[in-house]
Amino acid sequence: MKRPFLAAAEICCRGYSLPLQRVITDFGVDNAFGQVPGKLKEHYGIALSESAATTITEKHARAVTETVMTPVIRPTAEPLTLVVEMDGSMIPLVETGTAEGVTDLRKTRKLLWKEAKLGLVRRADEVKPVFAVTLGDAAAAGADLKRLALAAGLNARSRVHGLGDGATWIAEQIEQQFGTQGSYLIDFFHVSDYLAAAAKVCGGEHAESWMVLQKEHLKTDQLSALMATLLPFQEADSIPSNEAPVRQCFRYITNRPGQFNYQEAIAANLPIGSGEVESAHRYVIQKRLKLPGAWWLKDNAQAMLNLRTARANNRWDYYWDAWPLEPGPTVSIARVP
């Protein structure tokens, strides 16, 4: 039997048109799946089950590829400075296993937390960055960062200004991915936290003015003066680390040589803090994946991160415009079991 409307609307029986899938996914990428039916009913008068909202959103999330997430390449032969930042954010995952005599997988469920590694890249003379997020290892995060840098115009004449919170894997990836073109700064405010703890011992009743002076030492490439100030106040090794703020601060700085060149960054009008990537955690990752009571399967979590990354990188329209329609009146993804 021919059904002209189904052919014209490019849907099949019990299916969803691509425009409707786009609307559902638009709601699902930002809101809990249980809220999607209500929003669809409110704005479009269409009734939908929560399971359909989940299936459609996750199916499109799994369809997002590296090409979809990566911005259009902007090649240039001119000298270029790129700002790159990386940081980790913990998200809740759930795993199910197998056990002898157990058929209900819910009884094997295990809850855990997994680090989502977020990287961003932007040209130094621009404001809006582009992002990549992975649940993989440090090497995967570094490769993502290099991919974004190449899209932003990285060339042989480029300089890469890296920032992070002091995690060893971040500094290592900046070096591995960008070599001599890259430099790396510890987030200034992260170092300041260590100094603030040490100030109570070193500065005593003048802790506030002591802090001001040490920050100035950091910003004016007088690290040796700062270290000389800390040295005589170091606690004995027999004192636990959590009770030895001066020793912690001294070792934190000593173990990260070459990562405190704030004077050069300030002179070049480059950032000395990684607040940009730390803020991005909230609106790229946490806004959707850390909702109260939400626990994710790892593959679904990565897929949703990919979908949200594509949106953050202004690749939303590209994804829907490039969606591969099958020949004829039906859309393969329109069928929801």
N, C-alpha and C positions, 0 to 999 in steps of 0.2 A: 504494500500500500504506500502510495506517495503522500508525503506530508510536506507541502510547500513551505509552511512556516518553519519547521525544523531545519529544512535545507537553507532557508534564507537566514535564520538565526545562527546557523552553524553549531547546532547542538543535537544530541541524541536523546532518546527516551530516558528519563530519570537522570539526565545530565545537566551540566551547568555551562552556560556560554562563557567565553573567555572574558568578556567585560565583567560578568558577575563574579567569576573567579578572582579577578583583579580586585574587586571591591572587598570580597571576603578576605583575601590575603592581606589587603591593606589594613583591615581591622585586626586580623590575627597576628600580624608582625609587631603590633604595638600593644595589644591587649590580651588578657587571659582568654583562652578559647571559649570559656564559659560565658564571657561577655559579648562575644561576637553575634550570636543570634539576636540578642536584644538590640544591638546597634543596627543590625541589618533591618530588623522590623521597624525600628524608629525612623530610619532615614529612607528606606526604600519600600517598606510594606511587604517584605518577603520573609516568609517563615523558613527557618533553617535549624537543623539539629546541631548540637555541639560537636557530635562526632564528625559530621560533614565539614564543619568549620576547621576542625583539627586536621582531617585528612587532606583537604584542599590546601591549606596553608603549608603543612609539612611537605606535601608533594612538590609544591613550587619551591620551597626552601631547598629541598634536595636537588632540584634542577639547576640551582645557581652554580655556575662554574667560575673558575679563576678568571676567565675572559670577561664574564659578566661583572665581576667585582672590580676589575682593574680599570682605572680611568683611561681615556684616550691618551696615547703617548704624545708628548709635546717635545719633540726633538729640538735641540739647539746646539750650535757650535760655540756659543758665547760662554765665558766664565759664569759659573752659577754656584750659588751657595744654597744648600738644602739643609733644613732643620729636620732632624729625625729623632723621635722619642719612642721608647718602649717601656712597658710596665705590665705587671701581672695583676689579675683580679680573680678571686676564687668564686666559682659557681657551683651550685648543688647538683650532683649527679646521683643516679640510682642504677645499680647493677643487679641482675638476677642470675643465679647459677643453677646448678643441678645437685640433687642429693638423692641418695638411694631411697626408694620408696616414696618420694615426694613428687606429686603431680601438680600441685598448686605452686606456681613459681613465686607467688607473693610471699611464701614462707622462706624463700631463699633470698629475698630482697636485702640488699646492703646499700646504705646511704653513705656517700662520701663527697668530698670537695675536690675540685680539679681546677688548676690554674688556667685561665684563659689569657693568653699573651697578646696584648694589644700593641700594635705599632702604628705610628703616624708619620707622614712625610708632608712637608710643604716647602715651597720656595721661600727663601728668607724675606723677600719683598712682597709676599702675599699673606693673607690672613687665614683662608680656609684650607685645612689639611685634608688628606685622604687617608683611609684606614685599612688595616688588615687585622684579623683576629684568628688565632688558632688555638686549639686544645692540644696541639702537638708539642714536640720538644723545642729546645732553644734554636736548633738548626732550622727547623721549619719556620719559626718566627723570624729568624734572620733572613731566610730566603724570601719571605713575604715582604720584608722591609726593602730588600734589594729590588724586588719587582716594582714596588711603588716608586722607588727612587728613579729607576729607569724610565718609568712612565712620566715622571715629573721633569725629565730632561737630563738626568745624570750623564755626564760625558767625561772625557779625560782631563778636562780643565775645571771640573767641579770640585767644590769643597763641601764636605759633609760635616755638619755640626751636630753631634749626638748628645743626648741628655738621658739620664736615668736616675734611679734612686739609690744606686750603689750595689745592686744585685750583680754578682760576678758575671752571670750569663749575658747580661745586656752589654757590658763593656767588651766581652769576648766577641759577641756577634758584630758589633760596630767595627772591630778590628778585622774580623774574618771577611766580612762582606765588602768593606770599603778600603781596607789596607791603609796606605799612607795618605789617601785622600780624606780619611776620616779622623776626627778628634772626638774626645768624649769628656763630658763634664758631669760630675756628681751634682745632683740637684742641690742648689745652694741652701734651700730651706731645710732639706734633710740633714745636711751637715750642721745647720744652725740648731737643730734639735739636740744633737750630741753636745754642742757647745753650751747650750742652755743648761743641760744636766751637769756639765763640768763647772759651770759658772758658780754654782752654789758652794763648791769647794774652793775653787781658785779665787773667786772674787769676794766671797764672804758677804759682808754688808754692802759692798760695792759691786755686787754681781751684775747689776744692770749696765753700769758704765764699762765693766770688764767685757761684757758681751758686745757692746758697741765697738770697742777697740778691736776685738778679735775678728769681728765681721769686716772691719776696715782692713785689717791685715789680709784677710782672704781676698778681698776685692782689689787689693793693690799689689798682689804677688809678693806678699811678705809672709809666706807660709813658715819659713824658718823661725821668725819672731813668734809666731803663734805656738809652734811646737816647743820653743824654749820656755814659753810661759807655762805650758802644761807639764813639762818634764818633772819639775821638783814636787809636784802635787800628786804624782801617780801613786795609786794604792799598791800595796804588796800583792804578789801573786797568790798568796794564801787567802785573800779576800775574794768571795764569790763575785762573778762579773756583774751581776745585777745590783751589787752594792759598791761597785767601783766605777763611777761615771767618768772620772778623769782618764783612767787606764783604757776604758772602752773608747773614749774619744780619740786618745792618742793612737791607739792601734787601728782604729777605723781609718784615720788619715794616713798613717804609715803604710798600711796595706794597699793603698790606692794611689801610687805615685803617678804624677802627670795628669791627674783628673781634677785639678782644682785651679785651672788657669782662667779665672773669672775676669781678670783685668783685660785680657785679649778679647774675650767675648763681649764685654761691655763696650770696649773701644770700637768694635765692629757692629755695635747695635744688635747683638744676638742675645737670645734669652739665656738666663743662667738658672732657670728653674724648669722643672718638668710638670708644672701644674696643668699644662695643656692636655697631656695624655691622661693625667689623673682625673681631670674633669670629664674627659671623653669616656671613661669607664662608666660613668653614670648614664649617659644618654645613648651610648652604643651597645653596652652589654647589660648593665644592671637593671635598666628600666624595664626590660622584658624578661630576662633570664633569672632575676632574683626576686620575683614576686613572692609574697608570703605563701608558704605551703607548696611551692612549685619545685619538683625534682625532675630532672631530665635524663633520658637515655643519652649516652655520649654522642651517638651519631645524629640524633635529633637536635641536640644542643649545638653541635657544629653547624648543622644545616641552617638553624635559625640565626646563628651568628653570621653566616654567609649572607643570608637574606637581609639582615639588618645592616651589614657592611655595604652591600650593594646600594641600599637606600642612602646611607650616610655619604657614599661616594657619588651621589647623583646619577646612579646607573639604573634607577627604577624604571624610567621610561624606556631605556635601552632594552631591558629584559623583556618587557611586555611587547614592545614593537618587534623584537626579534624572535618572539615565540614561534617555534616551527609547527605550523598547522599542517595536518595531513591532507592529502588530496580528498576532495569531496566535502560533504556538508558537516562532518563530525570532527571534533577535536579530541585527540586521544586522551588527554588528561581530564576531559569533561566527565568521564565515567567515574563515579565514586562508589565503591562497593558498599 
